[in-house]
Amino acid sequence: LSKSHSNNDYKISIVMGSDSDLVNMKPAIDIIEEFGIEKDICILSAHRTPLEMMEYAKNAEINKIKVIIAGAGGSAHLPGMVASLTNLPVIGVPIESKVLKGIDSLLSIVQMPGGIPVATVAINGSKNAGLLAIQIISLFDDAIKIKLQIFRDKQSESVRLKNNNLNQIGV
């Protein structure tokens, strides 16, 4: 039997390479808050603050973090570098860039070498990153598992209602 955890037992971490990434990472923050899970949010750069990034990643487990969501644009090294320093699951969020529209970020994150996995979501897909982190948490927290099922049921019902409305009102 898995037990239900209080909010102080664990956290989901949301890290990003720059404050300009916050607008794209906000949906992850919002969905994690909706589920009532504690979070740790910070700006770390694999290139500009590598020592702080290494310290954060190495101490994540000690700091009660269970999943790390890392958003990065351009060369997007942050998710992979964090993953190389911890055994915790890391979810990479490619951030849309001006020049290559985030394709560069997506390819950088998704093409991790064998042995250092990073789960990768769509460009600017931080809501799904948050939901994936919540699904991981639901493996050991029954209360979150129930909330997740309710969330999924509401989504399904919303689609059914829209379909009924379409059938009644027409195109």
N, C-alpha and C positions, 0 to 999 in steps of 0.2 A: 504494500500500500504506500502510495506517495502521500506526503503530508502537505498541509496547506501552510504557507509561509507568511509571516508578517512582512510588512513593507520594508522593514529594516534588515531583513535577511540577505537581500541581494539587490543588485542594480543592473540596469542596462546602460552601457556607455555609448554616447554619441560623440564622435570626434570628427573634426573637419580641419582642412588645411588652412582655411582663411575665414574671416568673418563674412566675406562675400558669399560663402557657401551656405550660410545660415538660412537664407530664404528657401533654398532647395532641401535643406535638412529638417525644416520645421514640420513637415507632415509626419516624419518619424517621431519627433518629440511629441506632437499632438496625440498620436495614436497610443504611444506609451503612457502618456498622462491619462488618456481615456480609460485605460485598463488599470490605472492606479499603481503602476510599477515605478519604483524609484529610479532615477536616472542620474547620470553624471555627464555633463556636457562640457566640452572644452575644445579649444583651438590648438592644434599641434601640427607642426609642419615637418615632414620627413626631411626636407632640405634646409629649412631656416632654423628649426629648433630640434635637431636630431637627438641631442642628449636628453631633452625633456620628453620627447616621444618615446625613446628607449626606456626611460625611467617609468613612464606611465604604463607602457605595455608590460614591462616586467613585474610591476606591482599591482596590476589589475586584479588578479585573483585574490591577493591579500586584501584588496579594497572592496571585496564582496561583489565584484563585477562578474556576471555570468556570460554575457554576450557583448561584443563590441561592434557597433555600426560605425564604419569609417567612410566619410565622404571626401572625395578628392577630384580635382579637375586637372586638365593638362596631362602631364606625365603620370599623375595619379599613383604615386608610390606609397602614399600613406597606408592604405589597407594592407598591402603586401608586406610592408615593413613591420607594421604592428603584428600581423599574423606570424611573422618570422620570430617574434620575441615572446609569444605566449601560446599556450595550448588551448586557450579559449576559442570558441567559434567567432570568426570575424566575418561580417557582412559588408561588402564593398558597395558604395553608391557612386557610380560615375557621375560627375557633375558636368553639365553642358559647358563647353568652352566656346569662345567667340569664333575661333578660326575653323575648328573641325567639328563643331556642334556636339562635342562629347564623345564622338567615335574614338578619339585618341584615348580618352579616359576609360571608356568601356573596354577597349582592347587591352590596355595596360593592366586593368584589374582582373579581367577574365582569363588572361594568359599566364597565370601563376605557374611556376615550375612544379613538377610532381613532388609531393611531400609537404608543401606549404599551401594548403587550400584556402581560398577566400570565396565564400558564397557571393555571387554577384547579381544585383538586380538591374533593372532598366536604367537608362540615363535619367537622372533626376527622380528615380523611383524610391525615394526614401520612405514613403508610406509602406510599401511592400517590405522594405528592410525592417521597419518597425514591427510589422505583422509577423515576419519570419522570426525575429528575435522573441516575440511573444509566444509563438508556437514552440520554440525551443524551451522557454521558461515553463510552458504548460506541461512539459514532460515530467516536471517534479513539483508543480504547484497545482493542486486540484481546483482551487478557487479560480485561478487564471484559466484553467482548462474549461471550466463551466462558462466563464465570461466570454471566452473565445467561441464556444459553440453558440451562445446567444448572439454574438456579433455576426457569425456566419448565417444563422437562421434569419436574422433581421435583413441581411443583404438579400437572401433568397426571397423572402417575403416582399421586399421592395420591388424586385424584378417581376414577381407574379402580379403585384398590384398594377405596375406599369403595363403589363401585357393585358390584364383585364380592362384597364382604361382604354387602351388602344382598340381592343375588340369591341368595346361599347361605343366609344366616340368615333372611331374610325380614323383614317389618315387625314 
